[in-house]
């Protein structure tokens, strides 16, 4: 060691040589670590010194040795001492150092083993998941708007809904909570003019109507005439104007099935195209202050309105699970080309391809609700999206990517009339009412007359969203484990889960006579009889507001179910969803919450029932929130400079339709073959012949038949365990995909892996995710050990790495807008595997 310095010295330096080194003057020495750097022995005042080079670029370490005693160390770029250079002095005793290193190694392995043991203990102690129950003892009252001060009021509001009510004519078309909201609007809407647009159903008697006008629209390249009828009435300071639309598409619907389905059929797409274009025409004609859009059904309407006639919009989400999605086909670009399905949808909806791509495409699929959200973002900076409960709005903002970018989702909690006495009569009066109503309910439903019985009740639509299949699956267990329990289940099955629940409940009647009542039709139960229930089932997997728990709660019947969305506002026992994708966990949690509620002490139960009768959901609060939503939409409204999106205002000629659906056009630089021209002509004929162009889903009736056959086969085999409806539906969809798939590789990947419930594609993806980090580690190790003539610092390597990541991210983003996601993911994983396998096998000089 010649010298230590705190500050780097870039000038030439002379260092005295240590004693015992006998070098001649002029002896050249070479730096072992950097052979390009040399030093020389010089003599001054009879003292031999070492002259080091000047102007070193940075601090460095150097080991100098005589030039003649060195050889290159292949394949490295440094040098080492040759065999004839003499012997080096002996090393110091390393025993103590080795013992210290061994001790440190023992500590390392000991710490690692201890951490692993702790992880195993935690895993074993928590191998059974916990169920979290929430016992709600008081009702939660909705809050009003937080922003004080004056607001911009809307004097004229237009709303459009397929469900509708006309009190003056005795018309009632309702399929759920939306119909109740419309009833609420007709009675409690802020003062002004309320225009309501509804389709005219064929099986409903509307009485004598006044003809308003005829509207001409273009649906799927064909002209359509819609006759608009009107009637008016005034109530509570609100001028109510109804506009009823008459057309073949609307007349064929019935009040028991108001919504067309499925979305993949051409008839349904044409229905919604006609509906949205007609609503847009009335928006342009009536020019309201605000358009009150309910859910996805008429969310496309603002796109048809010219920019000079646009109006502010509030989008009220009564059930965001239904978005008007075509789930079977991707319509995003494929290899930078517009897919035929997108071109065809543009013709059906009479919209330009750019409009559908921008406003009605979400995650690669056609989505009608996206149009409403995108419109509000564009012209109102995201202000004007509302949910029918505060908790539901928070849940949507947190869990649904469609609503990312919105400043907030405003709470517009539904309102209802309070209980008759609002709990003033006390618990004793409530018990007396329960005693009388229970006997009447048992007689009405044919149950055993047992005044000590606890009646569990569910009345509503039998659909997956309401969790009716879970009710059906736990019914036998409840009736066996609780002899005092009687169950009343009533409502029309509206989907495959409801039909499956009907099949599950059918054989239980003879097994539990006098204890189970099942009615699979519309069942009107008077409020006085509903008081006789002990608990109300509410195991919904998604619930925007929840009218049922409010209706039963105001009668003194607590709820038992899932704390999700709008549920949990009324007194009752609710379970938390730990894993929404696991039907078993949901069933266990639901059964646990019912057991807990049935075993509650009587004093606690009656306090909870009495608190439910005190709940209030004021109309004044709902009206203030609605006025605030209108004010926010009007305040932030800016029409923008977007061009018109409508394709045709009059019936287009055949050549225009052909031009719109063709993927290419003939020009001087691009020729078209006779076969290509013929294919375009055939596409035009397909439009005339009403040929389906989307992949069709399995019908509800076929799903029901398959489920029934599976149940029959399980009974024949003696299987006691019943599969849940969601698992059966998933298996049916997978089987349908395998039947329709033509690619042999895809068919192989869709088969089970090693006779398990997992598919081969799952195993392939798992292996790729395992290989990817291993490959990265291997490549980094090779890069560190590779011979290189360029010496780079760690900072430079990090800059190169993250620069490559940035470039790769931009490349991935560009490719994802055109390349199908399955091909892009497969290509990336294949490239990772190939690099991790091939690069280590390359020669060092490659």
Secondary structure, DSSP 8 states (H G I E B T S, - for coil): -----SS---S-EEEE--TT----TT-EEEESS-TT-EEEEEEETTEEEEEE-S--SS-----EEEGGGEEE-TTSSSEEE-GGG---------HHHHHHHHHHHHHHHHHHHHHHHHHHHHHHHTSS----EEEE-S-------S--S-----SEEEEE-SSEEEGGGTEEE-SSHHHHHHHHHHHH--SEEEEEEEE--TT----S-EEEEEEEEEETTEEEEEEEEEEEEEETTEEEEEEEEE-HHHHT-BTTB-S---TTSHHHHHHHHHHHHHHHHHHHHH--SEEEEESSTTTTHHHHS-GGG--EEEEEES-TT---B--S---S-BTTB--HHHHHHHHHHTB-HHHHHHHSEETTEEBHHHHHHHHHHHHHTTTTEEESSHHHHHHHHHH-GGGTT-S--EE----B---SSTTTT-HHHHHHHHHHHHHHHHHHHT----TT-EEEEEES-B-GGGTHHHHHHHHHHHHHH-TTEEEEEE--B-SHHHHHHHHHHHTHHHHTTTTEEEE-S-----HHHHTT-SEEEE--S--SS-HHHHHHHTTT-EEEEE--TTTTSSSEEEE--S-TT-HHHHHHHHHHHHHHHHTS-HHHHHHHHHHHTT--B-HHHHHHHHHHHHHHHHHT----S----BS-SS---HHHHHHHH-S----SS----HHHHHHHHHHHHHHHTT---S-----HHHHHHHHHHHHHHHHHHT------HHHHHHHHHHHHHHHH---HHHHHHTSBSTTSSSBHHHHHHHHHHHHHHHHHHHHHHHHHHS--S----HHHHHHHHHHHHHHHHHHHHHHHTTS-HHHHHHHHHHHHHHHHHHHHHS-TT-
